[in-house]
Amino acid sequence: MNLSTRDLVRAAGGRRVHGVDRPIGPVSIDSRSLPPLATFFCLRGPRFDAHDFAESVMARGAGVIVCDDAGMARLPRTVRTGPATLVCVPDTEQALVALAAEARAAFHGTVVGVTGSVGKTTTKELLAAVLARGGATLKTYGNQNNQLGVPLTLLRLTPDLRFAVVEMGTNAPGEIAALANLGRPQHGVLTSVGAAHLEGLGGLAGVAREKGDLLRALPTDGLAFMPENIAQPWHVTRNVLARLVTVGVGEGSGLRRLSQRETAAGAVARISVNGEPHTLRLAMPGVHNLDNALLALACGLELGVSLEDALAALAEVPPASMRGEIRRLPGGVRVLLDCYNANPASMQASLRTFARIAPQGVAVLGDMLELGPGSEAAHREMGAFVAQFSGLALVAVGPRARAIFEAARDAGLPGERLAYAPDASAAGEVVANQLRRSGRRWLLLKGSRGIGLERIHQYLAGESPVEKGHG
């Protein structure tokens, strides 16, 4: 957005201590991946201080280095007198946010915020693809949806963009409000309210209030998109000034899902758009993703994308990394890799999808984290739930998932179709044994990111050795 170090100094209350005024190049907080002429912010964390990497990022061609007072005092002389412009600020993270606010203020396109307990990253990808049919569109990289990721997204805004789709995540009260205040979205999409991050948000009502803060941040001429059956609707919609646009299931006005089915190529739905029937196809499994697609479609139509273009765009979007990808292992076993995150709603949805695709498959279920005091009960309920699928085998992974294993056993899942491993490293051989013994040809990996179930896929694919475990 044509910002320079002069803008950074003014916004952050800092000073330029060495070098000339320069344009703000690509912004980076990772010394390992530094674009040419990047502006590098020396952030501090519990286990690192990026001031330690200032000399290396200068050697790799950084144009601007942003440090704080304490960090500058111990920078090597090569940095304090080198070719990069050196800017000193009171707090580098706050400076990153302040510069992002400048970038957002200079942007005249349309920003759409996306949040939700389940499906926000998939919806972000679907919506960005739809809006790209109407003009140049920026989207959040991967899962950069927190207090650092949102500023980094805003700092990629350029004047030629028509749309920006900004994902916003949370695990504590007030975070969505802060991110929305920074991103200033004109429109917002709320995918769901569910049992996620309960430790920080204090129950389902707290989740609804926190997610609803995105919609409360929208202007009076904005649009707030959500499912009509959203949980805790009062907490979500209270004091929302934007116009609500809902999507639903069954007959009715607006945008509706009439029927759905799984195919080898992905989920398919028959939908109604203002009473007219159409077919919506996705290149990803999971009928639950059809609801995400309806939200993306509704937003795209309201923002001027034609129905034909929107449906074509949705049909081309692949699953995001580790969010419903189907991969093939040596020997032909196929893996439904859906282990970027997990909570009870998303795990049940994955199991339903998997049981439709592979009714005789092996479901590997890991810990669901940050569920608070109800964690034990939620894991036991999941064990009873998986036992309802008469053909599936189960491998539970992780200390919390022990309750999934025990509840599935108590619900009657036969011992030959049931195994447990204490962690993902130990689970590699447990899963391999289950596949060898049973001859099953499909595998589901579903769990919270912290349990690292992708290591099982790496082990089975021969990409990463892990220790042998116990059945």
C-alpha positions as CSV (number, residue, x, y, z in Angstrom):
1,M,0.0,0.0,0.0
2,N,3.0,2.3,-0.8
3,L,4.0,2.6,2.9
4,S,7.5,3.6,3.9
5,T,9.6,3.6,7.1
6,R,8.4,7.2,7.6
7,D,4.8,5.7,8.0
8,L,6.1,3.0,10.3
9,V,7.9,5.5,12.6
10,R,4.8,7.7,12.8
11,A,2.4,4.9,13.4
12,A,4.5,3.0,16.0
13,G,6.0,6.0,17.8
14,G,9.5,4.9,16.9
15,R,12.5,6.4,15.2
16,R,14.8,5.7,12.3
17,V,18.3,5.2,13.8
18,H,20.2,4.2,10.7
19,G,19.8,4.3,6.9
20,V,17.5,6.1,4.5
21,D,13.7,6.2,4.3
22,R,12.7,3.1,2.4
23,P,9.5,1.6,1.1
24,I,8.1,-1.2,3.3
25,G,8.8,-4.3,1.3
26,P,7.3,-7.7,2.0
27,V,6.9,-8.0,5.7
28,S,8.4,-11.0,7.5
29,I,8.7,-12.3,11.1
30,D,10.4,-15.5,10.1
31,S,14.2,-15.3,9.4
32,R,14.1,-18.7,7.7
33,S,11.9,-17.4,4.7
34,L,12.9,-13.9,3.8
35,P,11.9,-12.3,0.5
36,P,14.3,-9.8,-1.1
37,L,14.2,-6.3,0.5
38,A,11.9,-7.6,3.2
39,T,10.9,-5.6,6.3
40,F,11.8,-7.8,9.2
41,F,10.2,-7.4,12.6
42,C,12.3,-8.7,15.5
43,L,9.6,-10.2,17.6
44,R,10.0,-11.7,21.1
45,G,8.5,-15.0,22.3
46,P,8.7,-17.3,25.3
47,R,11.5,-19.3,23.7
48,F,13.1,-16.9,21.2
49,D,14.2,-13.4,20.5
50,A,14.4,-12.5,16.8
51,H,16.9,-9.8,17.6
52,D,19.4,-12.7,17.6
53,F,18.7,-13.2,13.9
54,A,19.1,-9.5,12.8
55,E,22.6,-10.0,11.4
56,S,21.6,-13.0,9.4
57,V,18.5,-11.4,7.9
58,M,20.6,-8.3,6.9
59,A,23.1,-10.6,5.2
60,R,20.2,-12.2,3.3
61,G,19.0,-8.9,1.9
62,A,16.5,-7.4,4.3
63,G,15.8,-3.8,3.4
64,V,14.4,-2.8,6.8
65,I,15.0,-4.2,10.3
66,V,12.6,-3.2,13.1
67,C,13.9,-3.7,16.6
68,D,13.0,-2.5,20.1
69,D,15.1,-0.4,22.5
70,A,16.5,-3.3,24.5
71,G,17.2,-5.3,21.4
72,M,19.0,-2.5,19.6
73,A,21.4,-2.1,22.4
74,R,22.9,-5.5,21.7
75,L,22.7,-5.6,17.9
76,P,26.1,-6.2,16.3
77,R,27.8,-3.2,14.8
78,T,27.4,-4.7,11.4
79,V,23.6,-4.3,11.7
80,R,23.7,-0.8,13.3
81,T,25.9,0.4,10.4
82,G,24.9,-2.0,7.6
83,P,23.0,-1.5,4.4
84,A,19.5,-2.2,5.9
85,T,17.5,0.7,7.3
86,L,17.2,0.3,11.1
87,V,14.0,1.4,12.9
88,C,13.6,1.3,16.6
89,V,10.2,1.1,18.3
90,P,9.0,0.6,21.8
91,D,7.4,-2.8,21.0
92,T,7.9,-4.7,17.8
93,E,4.6,-6.6,17.9
94,Q,2.6,-3.5,18.5
95,A,4.5,-1.8,15.7
96,L,3.5,-4.7,13.4
97,V,-0.1,-4.1,14.3
98,A,0.2,-0.3,13.9
99,L,1.7,-0.7,10.4
100,A,-1.1,-3.2,9.5
101,A,-3.7,-0.6,10.5
102,E,-2.0,1.9,8.2
103,A,-2.2,-0.6,5.3
104,R,-5.9,-1.3,6.0
105,A,-6.7,2.4,6.2
106,A,-5.2,2.9,2.8
107,F,-7.1,0.0,1.2
108,H,-10.2,0.9,-0.7
109,G,-11.4,-2.6,-1.7
110,T,-13.8,-4.9,0.2
111,V,-12.7,-6.9,3.2
112,V,-14.7,-10.0,4.3
113,G,-13.9,-11.5,7.7
114,V,-14.4,-15.2,8.3
115,T,-14.6,-17.0,11.7
116,G,-16.3,-20.0,13.3
117,S,-15.6,-23.0,15.5
118,V,-15.6,-25.4,12.5
119,G,-15.0,-24.8,8.8
120,K,-13.5,-21.3,8.8
121,T,-10.4,-22.2,6.8
122,T,-12.3,-24.2,4.3
123,T,-14.9,-21.5,4.0
124,K,-12.1,-18.9,3.5
125,E,-10.6,-20.9,0.6
126,L,-14.0,-21.4,-1.0
127,L,-15.0,-17.8,-0.6
128,A,-11.7,-16.5,-2.0
129,A,-12.1,-18.7,-5.1
130,V,-15.7,-17.4,-5.6
131,L,-14.7,-13.7,-5.2
132,A,-11.7,-14.1,-7.5
133,R,-14.3,-14.6,-10.3
134,G,-15.3,-11.0,-9.6
135,G,-11.9,-9.4,-9.2
136,A,-8.4,-9.7,-7.8
137,T,-8.7,-11.3,-4.3
138,L,-6.3,-11.7,-1.4
139,K,-6.8,-14.4,1.2
140,T,-5.2,-15.4,4.5
141,Y,-2.3,-17.7,4.0
142,G,-2.9,-21.1,5.6
143,N,-4.0,-20.7,9.1
144,Q,-2.5,-17.2,9.8
145,N,-5.6,-16.1,11.7
146,N,-4.3,-14.8,15.0
147,Q,-2.8,-11.6,16.5
148,L,0.2,-12.0,14.2
149,G,-1.4,-13.7,11.2
150,V,-4.1,-11.0,10.6
151,P,-1.6,-8.1,10.6
152,L,0.6,-10.1,8.2
153,T,-2.4,-10.6,5.9
154,L,-3.3,-6.9,5.9
155,L,0.3,-6.0,5.1
156,R,-0.1,-8.0,1.8
157,L,-2.9,-5.7,0.6
158,T,-2.2,-3.9,-2.6
159,P,-4.1,-1.1,-4.4
160,D,-5.1,-3.4,-7.3
161,L,-7.1,-5.8,-5.1
162,R,-10.9,-5.7,-5.2
163,F,-11.5,-8.2,-2.3
164,A,-9.6,-9.5,0.7
165,V,-10.8,-12.6,2.7
166,V,-9.4,-12.4,6.2
167,E,-9.7,-15.4,8.5
168,M,-9.9,-14.6,12.2
169,G,-9.4,-17.2,15.0
170,T,-9.6,-17.0,18.8
171,N,-9.0,-19.0,22.0
172,A,-9.7,-16.2,24.5
173,P,-12.3,-13.6,25.0
174,G,-11.8,-10.3,23.2
175,E,-9.5,-11.6,20.4
176,I,-12.1,-11.6,17.6
177,A,-13.1,-8.0,18.6
178,A,-9.5,-6.9,18.4
179,L,-8.8,-8.6,15.1
180,A,-12.0,-7.2,13.6
181,N,-11.1,-3.7,14.9
182,L,-7.8,-4.0,13.0
183,G,-9.2,-5.6,9.9
184,R,-12.3,-3.5,9.7
185,P,-14.3,-5.9,7.5
186,Q,-17.3,-4.6,5.6
187,H,-18.9,-8.0,5.6
188,G,-18.5,-11.1,7.8
189,V,-19.1,-14.9,7.6
190,L,-19.7,-17.0,10.7
191,T,-19.5,-20.7,9.9
192,S,-20.5,-22.3,13.2
193,V,-20.6,-22.1,17.0
194,G,-19.4,-25.3,18.7
195,A,-17.5,-26.8,21.5
196,A,-14.0,-25.5,20.6
197,H,-11.5,-23.6,22.9
198,L,-13.9,-24.0,25.8
199,E,-11.0,-23.7,28.3
200,G,-10.5,-20.1,27.2
201,L,-14.0,-19.1,26.2
202,G,-15.9,-20.6,29.1
203,G,-18.7,-22.6,27.5
204,L,-20.9,-22.5,24.4
205,A,-22.4,-19.1,25.2
206,G,-18.9,-17.7,25.5
207,V,-17.9,-19.1,22.2
208,A,-21.1,-17.6,20.6
209,R,-20.4,-14.2,22.1
210,E,-16.8,-14.3,21.0
211,K,-17.6,-15.4,17.4
212,G,-20.5,-13.0,17.2
213,D,-18.0,-10.1,17.8
214,L,-17.1,-10.3,14.2
215,L,-20.7,-9.6,13.2
216,R,-21.0,-6.8,15.8
217,A,-18.0,-5.1,14.2
218,L,-19.7,-4.8,10.8
219,P,-21.1,-1.5,9.7
220,T,-24.8,-0.8,9.2
221,D,-24.5,-1.3,5.4
222,G,-22.6,-4.6,5.9
223,L,-23.7,-8.1,5.4
224,A,-23.5,-10.9,8.1
225,F,-23.6,-14.4,6.7
226,M,-24.3,-17.5,8.9
227,P,-26.3,-20.7,9.0
228,E,-29.9,-20.4,10.1
229,N,-29.4,-23.1,12.7
230,I,-26.5,-21.5,14.4
231,A,-26.1,-22.5,18.0
232,Q,-26.7,-19.8,20.7
233,P,-28.3,-17.4,18.1
234,W,-29.1,-14.7,20.7
235,H,-25.5,-14.4,21.8
236,V,-24.4,-14.4,18.2
237,T,-26.7,-11.7,16.8
238,R,-27.3,-9.4,19.8
239,N,-26.5,-5.8,18.8
240,V,-25.5,-6.7,15.2
241,L,-26.2,-3.8,13.0
242,A,-25.4,-5.4,9.6
243,R,-28.1,-7.2,7.6
244,L,-28.2,-10.9,8.4
245,V,-28.1,-13.3,5.5
246,T,-28.7,-17.0,6.4
247,V,-28.5,-20.2,4.5
248,G,-30.3,-23.3,5.5
249,V,-31.5,-26.9,4.8
250,G,-34.8,-27.9,3.2
251,E,-37.4,-25.9,1.3
252,G,-37.5,-22.1,1.9
253,S,-36.5,-18.8,0.4
254,G,-33.0,-17.7,-0.2
255,L,-30.2,-20.2,-0.5
256,R,-31.0,-23.7,0.6
257,R,-29.5,-27.2,0.5
258,L,-32.1,-29.7,-0.6
259,S,-30.2,-32.9,-0.7
260,Q,-26.6,-34.1,-0.6
261,R,-24.4,-37.2,-1.4
262,E,-20.8,-38.3,-1.4
263,T,-19.1,-39.3,-4.6
264,A,-15.5,-40.5,-5.4
265,A,-14.8,-36.9,-6.6
266,G,-16.3,-35.1,-3.7
267,A,-19.5,-33.9,-2.1
268,V,-22.5,-33.0,-4.3
269,A,-25.7,-31.1,-3.3
270,R,-28.9,-30.2,-4.9
271,I,-29.5,-26.6,-3.9
272,S,-32.3,-24.0,-4.3
273,V,-31.4,-20.4,-5.2
274,N,-34.5,-18.2,-4.6
275,G,-36.7,-21.2,-5.5
276,E,-34.7,-22.4,-8.6
277,P,-32.9,-25.7,-8.4
278,H,-29.1,-26.0,-9.2
279,T,-26.3,-28.5,-8.5
280,L,-23.4,-27.6,-6.3
281,R,-20.3,-29.8,-6.7
282,L,-17.1,-29.8,-4.5
283,A,-13.7,-31.3,-5.2
284,M,-13.5,-32.3,-1.5
285,P,-15.2,-35.0,0.6
286,G,-17.6,-34.3,3.4
287,V,-21.2,-33.2,3.1
288,H,-20.6,-30.8,6.0
289,N,-18.4,-28.8,3.6
290,L,-21.5,-28.2,1.5
291,D,-22.7,-25.8,4.3
292,N,-19.4,-24.0,4.1
293,A,-19.9,-23.7,0.3
294,L,-23.4,-22.3,0.7
295,L,-22.0,-19.5,2.9
296,A,-19.3,-18.8,0.3
297,L,-21.9,-18.9,-2.5
298,A,-24.3,-16.5,-0.6
299,C,-21.5,-14.0,0.0
300,G,-20.3,-14.2,-3.6
301,L,-23.8,-13.6,-5.0
302,E,-24.4,-10.6,-2.7
303,L,-21.0,-9.1,-3.8
304,G,-21.8,-9.4,-7.5
305,V,-20.4,-12.7,-8.7
306,S,-22.7,-14.6,-11.1
307,L,-24.2,-17.9,-10.0
308,E,-22.6,-19.7,-12.9
309,D,-19.1,-18.4,-12.1
310,A,-19.5,-19.0,-8.4
311,L,-20.6,-22.7,-8.9
312,A,-17.7,-23.2,-11.3
313,A,-15.3,-21.8,-8.8
314,L,-16.5,-23.9,-5.9
315,A,-16.1,-27.1,-8.0
316,E,-12.4,-26.4,-8.4
317,V,-11.3,-25.8,-4.8
318,P,-9.2,-28.7,-3.4
319,P,-9.2,-29.4,0.3
320,A,-6.8,-27.3,2.4
321,S,-3.7,-29.0,3.7
322,M,-4.7,-31.7,6.3
323,R,-8.3,-30.7,6.1
324,G,-9.9,-33.5,4.2
325,E,-7.1,-34.3,1.8
326,I,-7.2,-37.8,0.3
327,R,-3.7,-39.3,-0.2
328,R,-2.6,-42.7,-1.4
329,L,0.0,-44.7,0.5
330,P,2.5,-47.1,-1.1
331,G,0.5,-50.3,-1.6
332,G,-2.7,-48.6,-2.4
333,V,-4.2,-47.7,1.1
334,R,-5.9,-44.4,0.9
335,V,-5.8,-41.8,3.8
336,L,-8.4,-39.2,4.6
337,L,-6.0,-36.7,6.2
338,D,-8.2,-34.4,8.4
339,C,-5.9,-33.7,11.4
340,Y,-5.2,-30.0,11.4
341,N,-7.7,-29.5,14.3
342,A,-10.5,-31.2,16.0
343,N,-13.5,-30.6,18.3
344,P,-16.5,-32.8,18.9
345,A,-18.5,-31.4,16.0
346,S,-15.7,-31.6,13.5
347,M,-14.7,-35.1,14.6
348,Q,-18.3,-36.4,14.2
349,A,-18.5,-34.8,10.8
350,S,-15.3,-36.5,9.7
351,L,-16.5,-39.8,11.0
352,R,-19.8,-39.5,9.1
353,T,-17.9,-38.6,5.9
354,F,-15.4,-41.4,6.4
355,A,-18.1,-44.0,7.1
356,R,-19.8,-43.1,3.8
357,I,-16.6,-43.3,1.8
358,A,-15.1,-46.3,3.5
359,P,-17.6,-48.2,5.7
360,Q,-14.9,-50.8,6.5
361,G,-12.1,-48.3,7.1
362,V,-9.8,-47.7,10.1
363,A,-10.5,-44.5,12.1
364,V,-7.5,-43.1,13.9
365,L,-8.9,-40.5,16.5
366,G,-6.6,-38.3,18.6
367,D,-7.0,-36.0,21.5
368,M,-9.4,-33.1,21.2
369,L,-7.7,-30.3,23.0
370,E,-8.9,-27.2,24.9
371,L,-12.3,-28.6,25.8
372,G,-12.1,-27.6,29.5
373,P,-13.8,-29.4,32.3
374,G,-16.0,-31.3,29.8
375,S,-13.1,-32.9,28.0
376,E,-13.5,-36.4,29.6
377,A,-17.2,-36.6,28.9
378,A,-16.7,-35.3,25.3
379,H,-14.1,-38.0,24.6
380,R,-16.3,-40.7,26.1
381,E,-19.2,-39.5,24.0
382,M,-17.0,-39.8,20.9
383,G,-16.2,-43.4,21.7
384,A,-19.8,-44.3,21.9
385,F,-20.4,-42.4,18.7
386,V,-17.7,-44.2,16.7
387,A,-19.0,-47.6,18.0
388,Q,-22.3,-46.9,16.1
389,F,-20.5,-47.4,12.8
390,S,-20.6,-51.2,12.6
391,G,-17.9,-51.7,10.1
392,L,-15.2,-49.3,11.3
393,A,-12.1,-50.2,13.3
394,L,-10.7,-47.7,15.8
395,V,-7.2,-46.7,16.9
396,A,-7.3,-44.0,19.7
397,V,-4.2,-41.9,20.1
398,G,-3.2,-39.7,23.1
399,P,-3.9,-39.5,26.8
400,R,-7.4,-37.9,26.4
401,A,-8.3,-40.3,23.6
402,R,-7.9,-43.2,26.1
403,A,-11.5,-42.3,27.0
404,I,-12.6,-42.7,23.3
405,F,-11.0,-46.2,23.4
406,E,-12.7,-47.2,26.7
407,A,-16.1,-45.9,25.7
408,A,-16.0,-47.6,22.3
409,R,-15.0,-50.9,24.0
410,D,-17.8,-50.4,26.6
411,A,-20.3,-49.8,23.7
412,G,-19.4,-53.1,22.2
413,L,-16.7,-52.5,19.5
414,P,-15.0,-55.8,19.2
415,G,-11.4,-56.1,20.5
416,E,-10.0,-57.1,17.1
417,R,-11.2,-53.7,15.7
418,L,-9.9,-51.7,18.6
419,A,-6.4,-50.4,19.6
420,Y,-4.8,-47.6,21.6
421,A,-1.5,-45.8,21.4
422,P,-0.2,-43.1,23.9
423,D,1.0,-40.7,21.2
424,A,1.4,-40.3,17.4
425,S,4.9,-41.6,17.4
426,A,3.9,-44.9,19.0
427,A,0.8,-45.1,16.9
428,G,2.6,-45.6,13.5
429,E,3.2,-49.3,14.0
430,V,-0.1,-49.8,15.8
431,V,-2.0,-48.5,12.7
432,A,0.3,-50.5,10.4
433,N,-0.5,-53.7,12.3
434,Q,-4.2,-53.0,12.1
435,L,-4.1,-52.5,8.4
436,R,-2.0,-55.6,7.8
437,R,-4.2,-57.8,10.0
438,S,-7.5,-56.6,8.7
439,G,-6.7,-56.0,5.0
440,R,-8.6,-52.7,5.3
441,R,-7.8,-50.1,2.5
442,W,-8.9,-46.8,4.0
443,L,-7.6,-44.8,6.9
444,L,-9.0,-41.6,8.7
445,L,-6.6,-39.4,10.7
446,K,-8.5,-37.0,12.9
447,G,-7.3,-35.1,16.0
448,S,-6.2,-31.8,17.3
449,R,-3.1,-30.2,15.9
450,G,-1.2,-30.7,19.1
451,I,-1.3,-34.5,18.9
452,G,0.4,-34.5,15.5
453,L,-1.4,-37.4,13.8
454,E,0.2,-36.4,10.4
455,R,3.3,-38.2,11.7
456,I,1.3,-41.5,11.3
457,H,0.9,-40.7,7.6
458,Q,4.6,-39.9,7.3
459,Y,5.5,-43.2,8.9
460,L,3.2,-45.2,6.7
461,A,4.5,-43.4,3.6
462,G,8.1,-44.1,4.6
463,E,8.8,-40.4,5.1
464,S,9.6,-40.3,8.8
465,P,10.8,-43.1,11.1
466,V,8.9,-43.3,14.4
467,E,9.2,-45.6,17.4
468,K,7.2,-48.8,17.6
469,G,4.2,-48.7,19.9
470,H,1.8,-50.9,21.7
471,G,-1.6,-52.2,20.6
